[in-house]
């Protein structure tokens, strides 16, 4: 057998009250794409932080061998010096710097001790081309959406002399075409002899590119699959991940759709930076009681901008149009007013906009409805604790206690905290923007079941998703958005991926 590029043996790592890794083994061959899968909280991200030096040698037990030698990384700089580059699930870019400045931050292109702007921009253009971005190198990162920022992160990794590229949920923020381009890029890197570790919950993507798969469950290695011998079935992988069969990906439900409750009329929004650029172009939208309405579209179609602008004008400027609830025009000019009228918005960017990461679960869940845990204007700590405990149980948030800081939770459990926060406001209209991004199949089913239950209670659910199977599996009706307008609408029984894409393509100009 060829000597492995990387071997991790019997890796163990604990946090206060939590055993995150309990004897994990991992072996990666030169020039292969190795997938690491598991439910949220299985230990995937922790294992990669151990490998890359984020958790330094001595803070865990076990052995790391890279390139045939024992390694004891004290920090991320030591692992990068050997060509181990990690792109974390949470983005690590400086928003107010340009793309070029971010790509070479700490690795500046110099000539005689002075930054060489021409060389920096030239290399940036080459790297952006590799990841499929056409933006100018001078574009500030803050003007990019989450998906494009992820591509900048990948370009940044490629700017270094990478031998083992670790990608933690790299396509979670990307639409289907961008995801396919990224997977093709990984195959291109593989052909150059670069190894990749791919952490992803998208099993169809893993099936396309992975040479081997390691499955983690509860901090242990439970399966190692060689995809070169025979393709790994999704059912096999899911069974290993969750320890049980999952016959249905989406809960069975009998829709009970009532009258129109939520309406948006002639809604127009201009870009929050470029005031002359219309982002949402006079759209009309409605949702009925008990209905799950999906909004499909490619990245940049305006889905998030539409949702955020309706939710208290938290995006855009020069906003015009009307919002009605139960036939009455309502004032949604601020987030507070939108919440008071029963509108809630679960953001696609849970770390940046959805949570206060350094605060505990308890305080995050009550954040949007402090009056619900207060007496005479003072927060009742016992009531706040009780509410958090209720959502911990009902949403199955995996944590040591509700006093645990949110920053230490897995991505899926962070998403459940965001959902709990908004459910505590008892909304009539719940807008879900990429609600299962970066979440494993088991946790997805739990969130789908919760959404179905809310619809059965008569809530209006608006679901924005880049995963078409999710929209087709969950929604009663799907609206298609492109270039700031709705360009198609299909009842669930008639909707297909092909029809949705055709609506997008034929409406583009």
Secondary structure, 3 states (H helix, E strand, C coil): CCCCCEEEEEEEEEECCEEEEEEEEEEECCCCEEEEECCCCCCHHHHHHHHHCCCCCCCCEEEEEECCEECCCCCHHHHHHCCEEEECCCCCCCCCCEHHHHHCCCCCCEECCEECHHHHHHHHHHHHHHCCCCCCCCCEHHHCCHHHHHHHHHHHHHCCCCCEEEEECCCCCCCHHHHHHHHHHHHHHHHCCCEEEEECCCHHHHHHHCCEEEEEECCEEEEEEECCCCCCCHHHHHHHHHCCCCCCCCCCCCCCCCCEEEEEEEEEEECCCCCCCEEEEEEEEEEECCCEEEEECCCCCCHHHHHHHHCCCCCCEEEEEEEEECCEECCCCCHHHHHHCCEEEECCCHHHHHCCCCCEHHHHHHCCCHHHHEECCEECHHHHHHHHHHHHHHCCCCCCCCCCEHHHCCHHHHHHHHHHHHHCCCCCEEEEECCCCCCCHHHHHHHHHHHHHHHHCCCEEEEECCCHHHHHHHCCEEEEEECCEEEEEEECCCCCHHHHHHHHHHHCC
